[in-house]
Amino acid sequence: MLAMSQMTAEFAKPDNVPADLFVPGSIWGAWGGNPHEEFKQLLGGRNIVFLQEHYHAGHSSSGTWLVASAEANRQVLMNHEAFTSTGVKVFSRLLGNNLVFFPVEVDPPEHGKYRAILAPFFKPASATAMRDVLVQRVDEMLDVLIPKGGCEFVQEFAKTFPGSIFLDLVGLPRDRAPEFLGWAKTVTSASSAADKRAAMQRIGDYLMDEVKSRKETPRDDVLSHIVNGEIDGRPVTVEEATGCAVVLFLGGLDTVANQLGWTFRWLAEDQKMQDLLRAEPTRIARANEELLRYFSAVFLTRQATRDVDLAGVTIRAGDIVACALPMASRDGREFENPDVLDVDHSVRRYLSFGFGPHMCIGMYLAKLELNVVVERWLSRVPSFRVAPNYEATSSIASVISLDRLPLVWS
Ligand code: HEM
């Protein structure tokens, strides 16, 4: 499960880290079938710990804080003066610094101006307007999968679907979709950092070409709107618009893919629930809310701009801080029976989409995607279960993801 043995002798615990909060070795990488429970056990109720290794290779040679409690996570995410978002994301590390990854890497107050460019496309009504396209994309994929009698859900559906929705969302041509989705799969699945970087570079180059052509000749699509937008009365640059396109693409890729993986494993393993939701589809939206809390999966990164006290420790200027939203969404101080998945529970205030100014702008679209996928699958695919002898394994990086999910229709 954990690669604790990787502890390197030469790593010295920073002196601002109390001994009982220090977690040696690397916790990132391969985990078992129930990583949320296993992770929670590792934390043992601590509000914050210090990990020897940060999850972005090469990101921080001196470890990272990992914030676990809901309260401390909110404090970090609300305090951009002490905890900046600039330059901390994995894609800015992969693609270099000439792009501006707005809105996610821009701190307030500038952040609000950038976010305003995107806001019209992410209102609840804008998401709802995409319902027919979502249904069409799921149905096209099911037309291929259903006759096969089963599929490896993670690769054949979960990782491809959100990338195709991104193309629809921003108005990119579908004829290059297979090539584009191939790169997207490499970004989310490749084990080699060099392969990931190369695929990311291709995506960045592709999006920059599309942005440039829309700067010259605007069309009636979201990408044209972004590149022809204004910030403080000056035009958005090609580098800003490309960075934003990368953020939109990645923001909805691993996150939705991974949520789908956990949701479908749960459905495949709980035949009674699957039958119930198939018979009563109006319950799906609420079930997805609880699944979003229970299988909350995203880790966020910030960097301390100054020395600051948090959850009883002093974080030093320059320290990297990872917000463990999966742990915050299962915090027993906020939720009754946090480790019980109760699809009939009234919606609980969870942190899966973040908190504060950067809270996920794609939240309504994401929820609609999840609802449409579950609805279409339950209505079109016969009862399904996990393939015999399946043993679940998972990985923890910037999201907690299920590695494989072989399904068979029964
Ligand atoms: C289950 C699916 C999703 C989850 C769990 C999720 C989670 C998150 C989280 C936790 C943040 C906060 C980032 C931070 O504070 O640094 C965020 C921001 C963001 N998300 Fe999502 N997301 C999902 C789907 C989507 C989708 C479908 C899109 C759009 C296509 C999207 C676009 C964005 C963008 C643009 C931001 C940056 C917002 C800002 O900085 O103001 N997300 N998301």
Residues whose N, C-alpha, C, O or C-beta is under 5 A from the ligand:
A	BS01	HEM	P103 V104 R115 V247 L248 G251 G252 T255 V256 Q259 V298 L300 S352 F353 G354 P357 H358 M359 C360 I361 G362 L365 A366
